[in-house]
Amino acid sequence: MIGLEVRARIRQLHYAEGWPVGTIATQLGLHHDTVEAALEDVPVASADRTAKPTVLGPYTDFIDVTLKAHPRLRATRLFHMVKARGYLGGYEQVKRYVRRVRPGPQAEAFLRRNTLLGEEAQVDWGSFGKVRVGRATRTLSCFVLVLGHARSRAMYARFFLGQTMECFLQGHVQAFEALGGVPRNLLYDNLKSVVLQRAGDIIHFHPRILEAAGHYHFVPKPCAPYRGNEKGKVERTIRYLRDSFFSARTFHGLDDVNRQLQRWVEEVAHQRRVPGDASGRTVAQALEAERPLLLPLPAHPLPTDVVRPAASGKTPYVRFDGNDYSIPEGLVRRPLTLVASSTTVRLLDGAVEVASHVRSWDKGAVVEDASHLAALARRKAHAHELRGRDLLRARCPHAEQLLQALTSRGDNLGNHTVKLLALADRYGSAETDAAIAETLARGALGPAAVAHVLDQRSRKRGAPPPLPLVLPDDPRVREQRVPQHSLNPYDALLGRDTEQVS
């Protein structure tokens, strides 16, 4: 807004001196809309002059009535409405008029919400940033429940790695057990974990929250849309928790921060004096007085585990939450049931538990039970043993006669096959086959005799002794087979380098 003195100066420069609007705006440091408004809006109407009609004049009554019914309607929409009714002017004129006559916002007053003891609690999530768990980035969120009676500040809070339905229900169950009872009504914001769809007063609740309400006998009550004041207690509690507990605090993992939080609630939050209580009671004492008026806990807590169908692919692993959990190899590609809590992942075949693992909150982790892979490794080893004999026969033709002689003697062919293949890898197939033929001629049977012949021939040639390959004990590593590649290209390169040096 500009003063009367500036308004008079604008009008004098325009009407008396003939300055255009743009020049006046530049010289006086004003917006051109302000200058135009000062030229059109005369504060005091002259008694002997008639107001000059404007193009917008016939439509101002329509604009006034429309704004009275819809105070937040935008000037652009009103412009198109009057234009459809014959208005030939521009948008700026409509905008200036709407700005002048639009009803101002009226401050809304709120009633103080008073509840009876044990009648209500308010529930919400608080977001506390991100945390690293191995290679994963998880959202650190705090479930908060605070009793709604004016003479109580009792609360329950617990951190979770996310805001899933599983975590939401776990927060309820743990809060009820910590408080020693259940409030009759729980007030929520319009969370997707509570409200799936809403049309006015018609609310479609999430089936899991209705299951919890039926189990604990409370009534879920969502706030009215855009009425955050209705759950002001829990919002103030989250702010108090953020400022008094979480700020500048260090912790090592989820369990550590929850232990610190529980101790802070007991030693700090619940040791405060209840505001407005003349007796000077603490929050903990107020909770003890309110606890008998809470609904009693049921005989068994509500199951909150994730339950979903699961199946593996070609490998004996089931994927859940970005991690792989092993199953017995005989259950590959069979439909199973996965049951996951915050600490454990279990796999069921019907009603029979076939696997149980500690839950990983990492991403891309492989959680294994050695017994699940042992049977698969034994079966693969047997198949590999048969393939090893075929490979030995293909590389060393005389090995067929040697294997038959060892079979008639009752020896373990698998062990002999592995050793003979190792000799073929070390000395070459042709050399090993010749050594086998020599041992057969001598009547000396077994890999030790073949190794002795190979070693003697190697010494006669003056070749360096071969270096043994040392592998770890893990059968999955030891049983890997790498194809042998020819080294002739490397020898050719070595010869070329020697020619260049000479």
C-alpha positions as CSV (number, residue, x, y, z in Angstrom):
1,M,0.0,0.0,0.0
2,I,1.1,3.5,-0.8
3,G,0.3,6.7,1.1
4,L,-2.1,9.5,0.0
5,E,0.9,11.7,-0.7
6,V,2.4,9.3,-3.2
7,R,-0.9,8.5,-4.7
8,A,-1.5,12.2,-5.3
9,R,2.0,12.6,-6.8
10,I,1.3,9.7,-9.2
11,R,-2.0,11.2,-10.4
12,Q,-0.5,14.7,-10.8
13,L,2.4,13.4,-13.0
14,H,0.1,11.4,-15.1
15,Y,-2.9,13.6,-15.6
16,A,-1.2,17.1,-15.3
17,E,2.3,16.4,-16.7
18,G,1.3,13.6,-19.1
19,W,3.9,11.1,-17.9
20,P,3.2,7.5,-19.0
21,V,2.7,4.7,-16.4
22,G,6.1,3.1,-17.1
23,T,8.0,6.5,-16.6
24,I,6.2,7.2,-13.3
25,A,7.0,3.6,-12.0
26,T,10.7,4.0,-12.9
27,Q,11.1,7.4,-11.4
28,L,9.2,6.7,-8.2
29,G,10.6,3.1,-7.8
30,L,7.2,1.5,-7.9
31,H,5.7,-1.4,-9.7
32,H,3.6,-0.5,-12.7
33,D,0.6,-2.3,-11.2
34,T,0.8,0.0,-8.2
35,V,0.8,3.0,-10.5
36,E,-2.2,1.8,-12.5
37,A,-4.1,1.0,-9.3
38,A,-3.4,4.6,-8.0
39,L,-4.7,6.0,-11.3
40,E,-7.9,3.9,-11.2
41,D,-8.8,3.9,-7.5
42,V,-9.8,7.4,-6.3
43,P,-10.1,7.4,-2.5
44,V,-12.6,10.3,-2.4
45,A,-15.3,10.6,-5.0
46,S,-15.9,14.1,-6.3
47,A,-19.4,15.4,-5.9
48,D,-19.6,17.0,-9.3
49,R,-17.8,14.3,-11.4
50,T,-19.2,11.0,-12.6
51,A,-16.9,7.9,-12.4
52,K,-15.6,6.9,-15.7
53,P,-17.1,3.5,-16.8
54,T,-14.6,0.7,-17.3
55,V,-14.7,-2.4,-19.5
56,L,-14.9,-4.6,-16.4
57,G,-17.7,-2.6,-14.7
58,P,-20.6,-4.7,-15.9
59,Y,-18.9,-7.8,-14.5
60,T,-17.9,-6.6,-11.1
61,D,-21.1,-7.8,-9.5
62,F,-20.6,-11.3,-10.9
63,I,-17.1,-11.3,-9.5
64,D,-18.2,-10.1,-6.1
65,V,-20.9,-12.8,-5.8
66,T,-18.5,-15.6,-7.1
67,L,-15.8,-14.5,-4.6
68,K,-18.3,-14.5,-1.7
69,A,-19.2,-18.1,-2.5
70,H,-15.6,-19.2,-3.3
71,P,-13.1,-16.8,-1.5
72,R,-10.0,-18.8,-2.7
73,L,-10.9,-18.8,-6.4
74,R,-7.9,-17.6,-8.4
75,A,-8.0,-14.5,-10.6
76,T,-7.1,-16.5,-13.7
77,R,-10.2,-18.6,-13.3
78,L,-12.4,-15.6,-12.8
79,F,-10.9,-14.0,-15.9
80,H,-11.9,-17.0,-18.0
81,M,-15.4,-17.0,-16.5
82,V,-16.1,-13.3,-17.3
83,K,-14.5,-13.7,-20.7
84,A,-16.9,-16.5,-21.5
85,R,-19.7,-14.0,-20.5
86,G,-18.5,-11.3,-23.0
87,Y,-15.7,-9.5,-21.2
88,L,-13.3,-7.9,-23.8
89,G,-10.7,-6.5,-21.5
90,G,-7.4,-7.9,-20.3
91,Y,-6.4,-10.2,-17.4
92,E,-4.5,-7.5,-15.5
93,Q,-7.6,-5.4,-14.9
94,V,-9.4,-8.5,-13.5
95,K,-6.4,-9.3,-11.3
96,R,-6.3,-5.8,-9.8
97,Y,-10.0,-5.8,-9.0
98,V,-9.9,-9.3,-7.5
99,R,-6.9,-8.3,-5.3
100,R,-8.9,-5.3,-4.1
101,V,-12.2,-7.0,-3.3
102,R,-11.2,-10.6,-2.3
103,P,-12.3,-11.3,1.3
104,G,-9.4,-11.6,3.7
105,P,-8.7,-14.8,5.5
106,Q,-10.4,-15.2,8.9
107,A,-8.4,-16.5,11.7
108,E,-9.7,-19.8,12.9
109,A,-10.1,-20.5,16.6
110,F,-9.7,-24.0,18.1
111,L,-11.3,-25.5,21.1
112,R,-9.1,-27.2,23.7
113,R,-9.5,-31.0,23.5
114,N,-10.1,-32.5,26.9
115,T,-10.3,-36.3,27.3
116,L,-11.0,-38.5,30.3
117,L,-8.4,-40.7,32.0
118,G,-7.7,-43.8,29.9
119,E,-9.9,-42.6,27.1
120,E,-7.5,-41.6,24.3
121,A,-3.9,-41.8,23.0
122,Q,-2.4,-40.1,20.0
123,V,-0.1,-42.0,17.7
124,D,2.3,-40.8,15.0
125,W,5.6,-41.4,13.3
126,G,8.6,-39.1,13.7
127,S,11.3,-39.1,11.0
128,F,15.0,-39.0,12.1
129,G,17.0,-39.1,8.9
130,K,18.9,-42.0,7.4
131,V,21.3,-44.6,8.8
132,R,23.7,-47.0,7.1
133,V,23.4,-50.7,7.7
134,G,26.2,-52.5,5.8
135,R,25.6,-51.5,2.2
136,A,22.0,-50.4,2.8
137,T,20.6,-47.0,3.6
138,R,17.6,-47.3,5.9
139,T,15.1,-44.7,7.2
140,L,15.3,-44.2,10.9
141,S,11.8,-43.6,12.2
142,C,10.3,-43.4,15.7
143,F,6.9,-44.7,16.7
144,V,5.4,-42.5,19.4
145,L,2.3,-43.0,21.4
146,V,1.3,-40.4,24.1
147,L,-1.7,-40.6,26.4
148,G,-4.2,-37.8,25.8
149,H,-5.4,-36.8,29.2
150,A,-4.6,-33.2,30.1
151,R,-3.0,-34.3,33.4
152,S,-0.7,-36.9,31.8
153,R,2.3,-36.8,29.6
154,A,3.0,-40.6,29.7
155,M,4.5,-41.8,26.4
156,Y,6.0,-44.8,24.6
157,A,8.6,-44.4,21.8
158,R,10.7,-46.9,19.8
159,F,12.9,-46.5,16.8
160,F,12.4,-48.7,13.7
161,L,14.2,-49.0,10.3
162,G,11.3,-47.8,8.3
163,Q,7.6,-47.2,8.6
164,T,6.2,-50.5,7.3
165,M,2.9,-51.9,8.5
166,E,4.9,-54.6,10.4
167,C,6.8,-51.9,12.4
168,F,3.6,-49.9,13.0
169,L,1.8,-52.9,14.5
170,Q,4.9,-53.8,16.6
171,G,4.9,-50.3,18.0
172,H,1.3,-50.7,19.1
173,V,1.9,-54.1,20.8
174,Q,5.0,-52.9,22.6
175,A,3.4,-49.6,23.7
176,F,0.4,-51.4,25.2
177,E,2.6,-53.8,27.1
178,A,4.8,-50.9,28.3
179,L,1.8,-48.8,29.5
180,G,0.1,-51.9,31.0
181,G,-3.1,-51.4,29.2
182,V,-4.9,-50.1,26.1
183,P,-6.6,-46.6,25.6
184,R,-10.1,-46.8,24.4
185,N,-9.5,-44.6,21.4
186,L,-6.4,-44.1,19.3
187,L,-6.1,-40.8,17.3
188,Y,-4.1,-41.0,14.1
189,D,-3.1,-38.7,11.3
190,N,-4.4,-39.9,7.9
191,L,-1.5,-42.4,7.6
192,K,-1.7,-45.0,4.8
193,S,-1.1,-47.6,7.5
194,V,-4.5,-46.6,9.0
195,V,-6.6,-45.1,6.2
196,L,-6.7,-46.6,2.7
197,Q,-9.3,-44.3,1.3
198,R,-11.5,-41.4,2.6
199,A,-14.5,-39.6,1.2
200,G,-15.8,-37.1,3.8
201,D,-16.9,-39.1,6.8
202,I,-16.7,-42.4,4.9
203,I,-13.4,-44.1,5.9
204,H,-11.9,-47.3,4.5
205,F,-9.5,-48.5,7.2
206,H,-6.5,-50.7,6.6
207,P,-7.5,-54.3,7.4
208,R,-4.5,-54.9,9.6
209,I,-5.3,-51.9,11.8
210,L,-8.9,-53.2,12.1
211,E,-7.4,-56.6,13.1
212,A,-5.4,-54.8,15.8
213,A,-8.5,-52.8,17.0
214,G,-10.5,-56.0,17.2
215,H,-7.7,-57.8,19.2
216,Y,-7.1,-55.0,21.7
217,H,-10.7,-53.5,21.7
218,F,-9.7,-49.9,20.8
219,V,-11.4,-47.6,18.3
220,P,-9.2,-46.1,15.6
221,K,-10.0,-42.4,14.9
222,P,-8.3,-40.5,12.1
223,C,-8.0,-36.8,12.4
224,A,-10.1,-34.6,10.1
225,P,-8.1,-33.6,7.0
226,Y,-5.9,-30.5,7.4
227,R,-6.6,-30.5,11.2
228,G,-3.2,-31.3,12.6
229,N,-4.1,-29.4,15.8
230,E,-6.2,-32.4,16.8
231,K,-3.1,-34.4,17.5
232,G,-1.0,-31.6,18.9
233,K,0.1,-33.7,21.9
234,V,1.9,-36.3,19.9
235,E,3.5,-33.7,17.6
236,R,4.8,-31.8,20.7
237,T,6.1,-35.0,22.1
238,I,8.0,-35.8,18.9
239,R,9.5,-32.3,19.0
240,Y,10.4,-32.8,22.7
241,L,12.0,-36.2,21.9
242,R,13.9,-34.7,19.0
243,D,15.3,-31.8,21.0
244,S,15.8,-33.4,24.4
245,F,16.9,-36.9,23.4
246,F,18.1,-37.3,19.8
247,S,20.0,-34.1,19.2
248,A,23.8,-34.5,19.5
249,R,23.4,-38.2,20.6
250,T,25.7,-41.0,19.3
251,F,24.6,-44.6,19.1
252,H,25.8,-47.9,17.6
253,G,22.9,-49.6,15.8
254,L,19.2,-49.9,16.4
255,D,19.3,-51.9,19.6
256,D,21.7,-49.3,21.2
257,V,19.5,-46.3,20.3
258,N,16.4,-48.1,21.6
259,R,18.1,-48.9,24.9
260,Q,19.2,-45.3,25.3
261,L,15.6,-44.2,24.5
262,Q,14.0,-46.5,27.0
263,R,16.4,-45.2,29.7
264,W,15.7,-41.6,28.7
265,V,11.9,-42.1,28.9
266,E,12.2,-43.7,32.4
267,E,14.8,-41.3,33.8
268,V,13.9,-38.0,32.1
269,A,10.6,-37.9,30.3
270,H,8.5,-39.7,33.0
271,Q,10.3,-37.9,35.8
272,R,9.0,-34.5,34.7
273,R,6.4,-32.7,36.7
274,V,2.9,-32.8,35.2
275,P,2.1,-29.3,34.0
276,G,-0.8,-27.7,35.8
277,D,-0.9,-30.4,38.5
278,A,-1.0,-28.6,41.9
279,S,0.1,-31.8,43.7
280,G,3.4,-31.8,41.9
281,R,3.1,-35.4,40.6
282,T,5.5,-36.7,38.1
283,V,4.4,-38.2,34.8
284,A,5.3,-41.7,36.1
285,Q,3.0,-41.2,39.1
286,A,0.2,-39.9,36.8
287,L,0.6,-43.0,34.6
288,E,0.2,-45.2,37.7
289,A,-3.0,-43.4,38.5
290,E,-4.3,-43.8,34.9
291,R,-3.2,-47.4,34.4
292,P,-6.3,-49.0,36.2
293,L,-8.6,-47.1,33.8
294,L,-6.9,-48.5,30.6
295,L,-8.5,-51.5,28.9
296,P,-6.8,-54.8,30.0
297,L,-4.4,-56.5,27.8
298,P,-5.6,-59.7,26.0
299,A,-4.2,-63.1,26.9
300,H,-1.9,-63.1,23.9
301,P,-0.2,-60.3,21.9
302,L,-1.2,-59.6,18.3
303,P,1.0,-61.4,15.8
304,T,2.8,-58.8,13.8
305,D,5.1,-60.9,11.6
306,V,5.2,-60.5,7.9
307,V,3.6,-63.5,6.3
308,R,3.8,-64.0,2.5
309,P,4.3,-66.7,-0.1
310,A,7.8,-67.3,-1.3
311,A,9.7,-69.5,-3.8
312,S,13.2,-69.9,-4.9
313,G,14.7,-70.0,-8.4
314,K,17.3,-72.4,-9.6
315,T,19.5,-71.8,-6.5
316,P,18.5,-72.8,-3.0
317,Y,17.8,-69.2,-1.8
318,V,14.6,-67.1,-1.1
319,R,14.9,-63.4,-1.5
320,F,13.3,-61.1,1.1
321,D,13.8,-57.3,1.6
322,G,16.8,-57.3,-0.7
323,N,18.6,-60.2,0.9
324,D,18.9,-64.0,0.1
325,Y,18.2,-66.7,2.7
326,S,19.1,-70.3,2.1
327,I,16.7,-73.2,2.1
328,P,17.3,-77.0,1.9
329,E,18.2,-77.9,-1.7
330,G,15.3,-80.3,-2.1
331,L,12.8,-77.4,-1.7
332,V,14.1,-75.5,-4.8
333,R,11.2,-74.0,-6.8
334,R,8.6,-75.3,-4.4
335,P,6.0,-72.8,-2.9
336,L,6.9,-71.9,0.7
337,T,5.6,-69.5,3.3
338,L,7.9,-66.8,4.6
339,V,7.4,-65.5,8.1
340,A,9.6,-62.5,9.1
341,S,9.8,-60.6,12.4
342,S,12.2,-57.7,13.1
343,T,14.9,-60.3,14.2
344,T,14.1,-63.6,12.5
345,V,13.2,-64.9,9.0
346,R,11.6,-68.3,8.9
347,L,10.5,-70.5,5.9
348,L,7.6,-73.0,6.3
349,D,6.7,-75.9,4.0
350,G,3.0,-76.1,5.0
351,A,3.1,-76.1,8.8
352,V,6.7,-77.4,9.0
353,E,9.5,-75.0,9.6
354,V,12.3,-75.8,7.1
355,A,14.6,-72.9,7.7
356,S,15.3,-70.2,10.3
357,H,17.7,-67.3,9.9
358,V,18.7,-64.1,11.8
359,R,17.2,-61.3,9.8
360,S,19.6,-59.0,8.0
361,W,18.8,-55.3,7.5
362,D,21.6,-55.0,4.9
363,K,21.0,-55.1,1.2
364,G,22.4,-57.8,-1.1
365,A,23.5,-60.0,1.9
366,V,23.5,-63.8,1.6
367,V,22.4,-65.5,4.8
368,E,23.2,-69.2,4.8
369,D,22.8,-72.3,6.9
370,A,25.7,-74.7,6.2
371,S,23.4,-77.8,6.5
372,H,21.3,-76.5,3.6
373,L,24.2,-76.5,1.3
374,A,26.0,-79.6,2.5
375,A,23.6,-82.1,0.8
376,L,23.7,-80.1,-2.4
377,A,27.5,-80.1,-2.2
378,R,27.6,-83.9,-1.7
379,R,25.3,-84.5,-4.6
380,K,27.3,-82.2,-6.8
381,A,30.5,-83.9,-5.7
382,H,29.2,-87.3,-6.7
383,A,28.1,-86.0,-10.1
384,H,31.5,-84.4,-10.4
385,E,33.2,-87.6,-9.5
386,L,31.5,-89.4,-12.4
387,R,32.3,-86.5,-14.8
388,G,35.9,-86.6,-13.5
389,R,36.3,-90.3,-14.6
390,D,35.0,-89.5,-18.0
391,L,37.4,-86.5,-18.2
392,L,40.3,-88.7,-17.1
393,R,39.5,-91.4,-19.7
394,A,39.3,-88.7,-22.4
395,R,42.7,-87.1,-21.5
396,C,44.6,-90.3,-20.7
397,P,43.4,-93.4,-22.6
398,H,45.5,-95.8,-20.5
399,A,43.5,-94.6,-17.4
400,E,40.6,-96.9,-18.3
401,Q,42.7,-100.0,-17.7
402,L,44.1,-98.5,-14.5
403,L,40.6,-97.7,-13.2
404,Q,39.4,-101.2,-13.9
405,A,42.4,-102.7,-12.0
406,L,41.7,-100.3,-9.0
407,T,38.0,-101.3,-9.1
408,S,38.8,-105.0,-8.9
409,R,41.1,-104.2,-5.9
410,G,38.2,-102.3,-4.1
411,D,39.9,-98.9,-4.0
412,N,38.1,-95.5,-3.9
413,L,38.0,-94.4,-7.5
414,G,36.9,-90.9,-6.6
415,N,40.1,-90.2,-4.7
416,H,42.3,-91.8,-7.3
417,T,40.6,-89.9,-10.1
418,V,41.1,-86.6,-8.4
419,K,44.8,-87.3,-7.9
420,L,45.3,-88.5,-11.4
421,L,43.6,-85.4,-12.9
422,A,45.8,-83.2,-10.7
423,L,48.9,-85.0,-12.2
424,A,47.5,-84.4,-15.7
425,D,47.0,-80.7,-14.9
426,R,50.5,-80.5,-13.6
427,Y,52.5,-82.5,-16.1
428,G,50.2,-82.6,-19.1
429,S,47.9,-85.2,-20.4
430,A,50.3,-87.0,-22.8
431,E,53.1,-87.2,-20.2
432,T,50.6,-88.5,-17.6
433,D,49.2,-91.1,-20.0
434,A,52.7,-92.4,-20.8
435,A,53.5,-92.6,-17.0
436,I,50.2,-94.6,-16.5
437,A,51.2,-97.0,-19.2
438,E,54.6,-97.6,-17.7
439,T,53.2,-98.3,-14.2
440,L,50.7,-100.7,-15.7
441,A,53.6,-102.5,-17.4
442,R,55.4,-102.7,-14.0
443,G,52.3,-103.8,-12.2
444,A,52.4,-100.8,-9.9
445,L,48.9,-99.5,-9.5
446,G,47.8,-96.1,-8.1
447,P,48.4,-92.4,-8.4
448,A,51.5,-92.6,-6.2
449,A,53.3,-94.8,-8.7
450,V,52.3,-92.6,-11.6
451,A,53.6,-89.5,-9.7
452,H,56.9,-91.3,-9.0
453,V,57.4,-92.0,-12.7
454,L,56.5,-88.4,-13.7
455,D,58.9,-87.0,-11.1
456,Q,61.7,-89.2,-12.4
457,R,61.2,-88.2,-16.0
458,S,61.0,-84.5,-15.0
459,R,64.3,-84.8,-13.1
460,K,66.0,-86.4,-16.1
461,R,64.9,-83.5,-18.3
462,G,66.2,-81.0,-15.7
463,A,62.7,-79.4,-15.4
464,P,61.9,-77.3,-12.3
465,P,59.7,-79.1,-9.8
466,P,56.0,-78.2,-10.2
467,L,54.5,-76.0,-7.5
468,P,51.4,-77.4,-5.8
469,L,48.1,-75.4,-5.9
470,V,46.9,-74.6,-2.4
471,L,43.1,-74.1,-2.1
472,P,40.9,-73.3,0.9
473,D,38.8,-76.1,2.5
474,D,35.5,-74.7,1.3
475,P,34.2,-77.4,-1.1
476,R,32.4,-74.8,-3.3
477,V,35.9,-73.4,-4.1
478,R,37.8,-76.7,-4.3
479,E,35.2,-78.2,-6.6
480,Q,35.3,-75.4,-9.1
481,R,36.8,-76.5,-12.4
482,V,38.7,-73.9,-14.6
483,P,39.3,-74.9,-18.2
484,Q,43.0,-75.3,-19.1
485,H,44.1,-72.8,-21.7
486,S,47.0,-73.1,-24.1
487,L,50.1,-71.1,-23.1
488,N,51.5,-71.0,-26.6
489,P,50.4,-67.4,-27.3
490,Y,52.4,-66.3,-24.2
491,D,55.5,-68.2,-25.4
492,A,55.2,-66.5,-28.8
493,L,55.1,-63.2,-27.1
494,L,58.2,-64.1,-25.0
495,G,60.0,-65.1,-28.2
496,R,59.1,-61.9,-29.9
497,D,60.4,-59.8,-27.0
498,T,63.6,-61.7,-27.1
499,E,64.1,-61.0,-30.8
500,Q,63.5,-57.3,-30.2
501,V,66.1,-57.2,-27.4
502,S,68.7,-59.0,-29.5
